[in-house]
Amino acid sequence: MPQASYRRGSAPNMRSLWKYFVVRTKVVFVRSVWLMTTKAMTLSVSAGKMEKQAETQRSLQHRIQEREKKLQELRKTVETLRLCTESSGGQ
């Protein structure tokens, strides 16, 4: 079998291939870390917004309940006064 004769620089240089592999691996790793970090930050911001929205909703619900209680108390007071005035007017 004839042996292949390579000129210098035409054959794949293992050192060059290894450097290329190492550089590409680092680039892919750095990009992956960057993407994971930005996604985590985005998810963190989204979670914070959702928590704030839920807190605001709980606060509003609490205020509504308090106002409903006050309204019920006022209705009872009005009804009591109405009954008092009817009973005193009827005597």
PyMOL CGO cylinders between C-alpha atoms (Angstrom):
from pymol import cmd
from pymol.cgo import CYLINDER

trace = [
    CYLINDER, 0.00, 0.00, 0.00, 1.33, 3.37, -0.85, 0.3, 1, 1, 1, 1, 1, 1,
    CYLINDER, 1.33, 3.37, -0.85, 1.84, 5.57, 2.13, 0.3, 1, 1, 1, 1, 1, 1,
    CYLINDER, 1.84, 5.57, 2.13, 0.13, 8.95, 2.05, 0.3, 1, 1, 1, 1, 1, 1,
    CYLINDER, 0.13, 8.95, 2.05, 2.56, 11.76, 1.97, 0.3, 1, 1, 1, 1, 1, 1,
    CYLINDER, 2.56, 11.76, 1.97, 1.40, 14.94, 3.67, 0.3, 1, 1, 1, 1, 1, 1,
    CYLINDER, 1.40, 14.94, 3.67, 3.06, 18.22, 3.27, 0.3, 1, 1, 1, 1, 1, 1,
    CYLINDER, 3.06, 18.22, 3.27, 3.67, 20.18, 6.40, 0.3, 1, 1, 1, 1, 1, 1,
    CYLINDER, 3.67, 20.18, 6.40, 0.44, 21.98, 7.35, 0.3, 1, 1, 1, 1, 1, 1,
    CYLINDER, 0.44, 21.98, 7.35, -1.81, 19.93, 5.11, 0.3, 1, 1, 1, 1, 1, 1,
    CYLINDER, -1.81, 19.93, 5.11, -2.31, 17.07, 7.53, 0.3, 1, 1, 1, 1, 1, 1,
    CYLINDER, -2.31, 17.07, 7.53, -4.61, 17.65, 10.48, 0.3, 1, 1, 1, 1, 1, 1,
    CYLINDER, -4.61, 17.65, 10.48, -2.46, 18.89, 13.29, 0.3, 1, 1, 1, 1, 1, 1,
    CYLINDER, -2.46, 18.89, 13.29, -3.58, 17.29, 16.55, 0.3, 1, 1, 1, 1, 1, 1,
    CYLINDER, -3.58, 17.29, 16.55, -2.46, 20.27, 18.59, 0.3, 1, 1, 1, 1, 1, 1,
    CYLINDER, -2.46, 20.27, 18.59, -4.51, 22.64, 16.43, 0.3, 1, 1, 1, 1, 1, 1,
    CYLINDER, -4.51, 22.64, 16.43, -7.53, 20.35, 16.60, 0.3, 1, 1, 1, 1, 1, 1,
    CYLINDER, -7.53, 20.35, 16.60, -7.20, 20.11, 20.39, 0.3, 1, 1, 1, 1, 1, 1,
    CYLINDER, -7.20, 20.11, 20.39, -6.97, 23.91, 20.73, 0.3, 1, 1, 1, 1, 1, 1,
    CYLINDER, -6.97, 23.91, 20.73, -10.03, 24.30, 18.51, 0.3, 1, 1, 1, 1, 1, 1,
    CYLINDER, -10.03, 24.30, 18.51, -11.92, 21.73, 20.57, 0.3, 1, 1, 1, 1, 1, 1,
    CYLINDER, -11.92, 21.73, 20.57, -10.98, 23.39, 23.86, 0.3, 1, 1, 1, 1, 1, 1,
    CYLINDER, -10.98, 23.39, 23.86, -11.92, 26.87, 22.62, 0.3, 1, 1, 1, 1, 1, 1,
    CYLINDER, -11.92, 26.87, 22.62, -15.25, 25.66, 21.20, 0.3, 1, 1, 1, 1, 1, 1,
    CYLINDER, -15.25, 25.66, 21.20, -16.03, 23.81, 24.42, 0.3, 1, 1, 1, 1, 1, 1,
    CYLINDER, -16.03, 23.81, 24.42, -15.33, 26.93, 26.48, 0.3, 1, 1, 1, 1, 1, 1,
    CYLINDER, -15.33, 26.93, 26.48, -17.48, 29.06, 24.18, 0.3, 1, 1, 1, 1, 1, 1,
    CYLINDER, -17.48, 29.06, 24.18, -20.37, 26.60, 24.38, 0.3, 1, 1, 1, 1, 1, 1,
    CYLINDER, -20.37, 26.60, 24.38, -20.00, 26.34, 28.16, 0.3, 1, 1, 1, 1, 1, 1,
    CYLINDER, -20.00, 26.34, 28.16, -19.88, 30.11, 28.67, 0.3, 1, 1, 1, 1, 1, 1,
    CYLINDER, -19.88, 30.11, 28.67, -22.88, 30.61, 26.41, 0.3, 1, 1, 1, 1, 1, 1,
    CYLINDER, -22.88, 30.61, 26.41, -24.81, 27.86, 28.23, 0.3, 1, 1, 1, 1, 1, 1,
    CYLINDER, -24.81, 27.86, 28.23, -24.05, 29.41, 31.61, 0.3, 1, 1, 1, 1, 1, 1,
    CYLINDER, -24.05, 29.41, 31.61, -25.05, 32.84, 30.30, 0.3, 1, 1, 1, 1, 1, 1,
    CYLINDER, -25.05, 32.84, 30.30, -28.35, 31.48, 28.94, 0.3, 1, 1, 1, 1, 1, 1,
    CYLINDER, -28.35, 31.48, 28.94, -29.11, 29.62, 32.17, 0.3, 1, 1, 1, 1, 1, 1,
    CYLINDER, -29.11, 29.62, 32.17, -28.32, 32.74, 34.21, 0.3, 1, 1, 1, 1, 1, 1,
    CYLINDER, -28.32, 32.74, 34.21, -30.50, 35.01, 32.10, 0.3, 1, 1, 1, 1, 1, 1,
    CYLINDER, -30.50, 35.01, 32.10, -33.35, 32.49, 32.16, 0.3, 1, 1, 1, 1, 1, 1,
    CYLINDER, -33.35, 32.49, 32.16, -33.03, 32.13, 35.94, 0.3, 1, 1, 1, 1, 1, 1,
    CYLINDER, -33.03, 32.13, 35.94, -33.06, 35.92, 36.32, 0.3, 1, 1, 1, 1, 1, 1,
    CYLINDER, -33.06, 35.92, 36.32, -36.12, 36.16, 34.08, 0.3, 1, 1, 1, 1, 1, 1,
    CYLINDER, -36.12, 36.16, 34.08, -37.89, 33.45, 36.05, 0.3, 1, 1, 1, 1, 1, 1,
    CYLINDER, -37.89, 33.45, 36.05, -36.91, 35.15, 39.30, 0.3, 1, 1, 1, 1, 1, 1,
    CYLINDER, -36.91, 35.15, 39.30, -38.32, 38.48, 38.13, 0.3, 1, 1, 1, 1, 1, 1,
    CYLINDER, -38.32, 38.48, 38.13, -41.49, 36.76, 36.92, 0.3, 1, 1, 1, 1, 1, 1,
    CYLINDER, -41.49, 36.76, 36.92, -41.89, 34.96, 40.24, 0.3, 1, 1, 1, 1, 1, 1,
    CYLINDER, -41.89, 34.96, 40.24, -41.37, 38.24, 42.10, 0.3, 1, 1, 1, 1, 1, 1,
    CYLINDER, -41.37, 38.24, 42.10, -44.02, 39.95, 39.99, 0.3, 1, 1, 1, 1, 1, 1,
    CYLINDER, -44.02, 39.95, 39.99, -46.45, 37.09, 40.54, 0.3, 1, 1, 1, 1, 1, 1,
    CYLINDER, -46.45, 37.09, 40.54, -45.84, 37.18, 44.30, 0.3, 1, 1, 1, 1, 1, 1,
    CYLINDER, -45.84, 37.18, 44.30, -46.37, 40.94, 44.40, 0.3, 1, 1, 1, 1, 1, 1,
    CYLINDER, -46.37, 40.94, 44.40, -49.56, 40.58, 42.37, 0.3, 1, 1, 1, 1, 1, 1,
    CYLINDER, -49.56, 40.58, 42.37, -50.83, 37.85, 44.72, 0.3, 1, 1, 1, 1, 1, 1,
    CYLINDER, -50.83, 37.85, 44.72, -49.97, 40.04, 47.75, 0.3, 1, 1, 1, 1, 1, 1,
    CYLINDER, -49.97, 40.04, 47.75, -51.82, 42.99, 46.23, 0.3, 1, 1, 1, 1, 1, 1,
    CYLINDER, -51.82, 42.99, 46.23, -54.82, 40.78, 45.50, 0.3, 1, 1, 1, 1, 1, 1,
    CYLINDER, -54.82, 40.78, 45.50, -54.86, 39.47, 49.10, 0.3, 1, 1, 1, 1, 1, 1,
    CYLINDER, -54.86, 39.47, 49.10, -54.67, 43.03, 50.40, 0.3, 1, 1, 1, 1, 1, 1,
    CYLINDER, -54.67, 43.03, 50.40, -57.54, 44.17, 48.18, 0.3, 1, 1, 1, 1, 1, 1,
    CYLINDER, -57.54, 44.17, 48.18, -59.62, 41.14, 49.18, 0.3, 1, 1, 1, 1, 1, 1,
    CYLINDER, -59.62, 41.14, 49.18, -59.03, 41.97, 52.86, 0.3, 1, 1, 1, 1, 1, 1,
    CYLINDER, -59.03, 41.97, 52.86, -60.10, 45.59, 52.32, 0.3, 1, 1, 1, 1, 1, 1,
    CYLINDER, -60.10, 45.59, 52.32, -63.25, 44.45, 50.51, 0.3, 1, 1, 1, 1, 1, 1,
    CYLINDER, -63.25, 44.45, 50.51, -64.15, 42.12, 53.38, 0.3, 1, 1, 1, 1, 1, 1,
    CYLINDER, -64.15, 42.12, 53.38, -63.66, 44.91, 55.93, 0.3, 1, 1, 1, 1, 1, 1,
    CYLINDER, -63.66, 44.91, 55.93, -65.90, 47.25, 53.93, 0.3, 1, 1, 1, 1, 1, 1,
    CYLINDER, -65.90, 47.25, 53.93, -68.56, 44.56, 53.60, 0.3, 1, 1, 1, 1, 1, 1,
    CYLINDER, -68.56, 44.56, 53.60, -68.54, 44.13, 57.40, 0.3, 1, 1, 1, 1, 1, 1,
    CYLINDER, -68.54, 44.13, 57.40, -68.92, 47.89, 57.90, 0.3, 1, 1, 1, 1, 1, 1,
    CYLINDER, -68.92, 47.89, 57.90, -71.76, 47.95, 55.38, 0.3, 1, 1, 1, 1, 1, 1,
    CYLINDER, -71.76, 47.95, 55.38, -73.55, 45.14, 57.24, 0.3, 1, 1, 1, 1, 1, 1,
    CYLINDER, -73.55, 45.14, 57.24, -73.13, 47.03, 60.53, 0.3, 1, 1, 1, 1, 1, 1,
    CYLINDER, -73.13, 47.03, 60.53, -74.54, 50.20, 58.97, 0.3, 1, 1, 1, 1, 1, 1,
    CYLINDER, -74.54, 50.20, 58.97, -77.51, 48.27, 57.56, 0.3, 1, 1, 1, 1, 1, 1,
    CYLINDER, -77.51, 48.27, 57.56, -78.23, 46.82, 61.01, 0.3, 1, 1, 1, 1, 1, 1,
    CYLINDER, -78.23, 46.82, 61.01, -77.97, 50.28, 62.55, 0.3, 1, 1, 1, 1, 1, 1,
    CYLINDER, -77.97, 50.28, 62.55, -80.33, 51.75, 59.93, 0.3, 1, 1, 1, 1, 1, 1,
    CYLINDER, -80.33, 51.75, 59.93, -82.80, 48.91, 60.46, 0.3, 1, 1, 1, 1, 1, 1,
    CYLINDER, -82.80, 48.91, 60.46, -82.65, 49.38, 64.24, 0.3, 1, 1, 1, 1, 1, 1,
    CYLINDER, -82.65, 49.38, 64.24, -83.24, 53.13, 63.91, 0.3, 1, 1, 1, 1, 1, 1,
    CYLINDER, -83.24, 53.13, 63.91, -86.09, 52.54, 61.47, 0.3, 1, 1, 1, 1, 1, 1,
    CYLINDER, -86.09, 52.54, 61.47, -87.75, 50.10, 63.88, 0.3, 1, 1, 1, 1, 1, 1,
    CYLINDER, -87.75, 50.10, 63.88, -87.26, 52.53, 66.79, 0.3, 1, 1, 1, 1, 1, 1,
    CYLINDER, -87.26, 52.53, 66.79, -88.82, 55.41, 64.87, 0.3, 1, 1, 1, 1, 1, 1,
    CYLINDER, -88.82, 55.41, 64.87, -91.77, 53.23, 63.75, 0.3, 1, 1, 1, 1, 1, 1,
    CYLINDER, -91.77, 53.23, 63.75, -92.41, 51.99, 67.26, 0.3, 1, 1, 1, 1, 1, 1,
    CYLINDER, -92.41, 51.99, 67.26, -92.13, 55.47, 68.82, 0.3, 1, 1, 1, 1, 1, 1,
    CYLINDER, -92.13, 55.47, 68.82, -94.32, 57.00, 66.08, 0.3, 1, 1, 1, 1, 1, 1,
    CYLINDER, -94.32, 57.00, 66.08, -96.97, 54.32, 66.55, 0.3, 1, 1, 1, 1, 1, 1,
    CYLINDER, -96.97, 54.32, 66.55, -97.46, 55.07, 70.28, 0.3, 1, 1, 1, 1, 1, 1,
]
cmd.load_cgo(trace, "trace")
